[in-house]
Structure formats: C-alpha cells, structure tokens
Amino acid sequence: MGSGQIWNYLIDISMLSILLLISTVMKRQLAFFRKNPIPIPVIAGFLGLVLGKDILGIISFNSVRLENLVYHMMNIGFIALSLTACW
C-alpha cells in the first residue's frame, strides 16, 4: 500500500467525519430533526447520498475503499466487544 493510497483512505474518513459533524449540527439546530428519532448516522448517510456523485456530484466516494473501511471497522468493533469485561 503506497502513501498515496493511505491518503485516499484518510480523505474518505475525513469526509465521512465531516458528514457526521454536519448531521450532528443539523440534529441539534433544526426542530424537524430534534422532534423525530432519526439517528445521526442515518442523516449523514442521506447527506452523503444527496451530495454524492449520483445526485449532486459534490463528493466522490470510491466504493472499493468504503467497502474496505466497513470491513475493517466491523472487525475492530467485534474485537473491541470481545475484549470487554464479562460480569
């Protein structure tokens, strides 16, 4: 994996983080989202869908990199769950 490929992953993670930040602000500021129990990641997903290359074309995600990110983050999540203390 070259340094250019690592930067592409970091850019994708930062774009996802920015979408989550925008959706958090929207959830706290807009009355429609405050009243309805819509999770913040769902709002971020719809923002990514609207801003993505299929509708507005502002953000360009690479589906292969996103698949790799989801695969590895799910593995990290399951490992973290297994490392919790059992009562």
TAVENDA-V675759 format. One record per run of one state. SS is the DSSP state (helix for helix, strand for strand, loop for the rest). FROM is the first residue (numbers start at 0). TO is the last residue. If there is no record, write none. Layout:
BEGIN
ss: {SS:SS}
from: {FROM:FROM}
to: {TO:TO}
END
This chain:
BEGIN
ss: {loop:helix:loop:helix:loop:helix:loop:helix:loop}
from: {0:2:29:30:35:39:51:62:82}
to: {1:28:29:34:38:50:61:81:86}
END
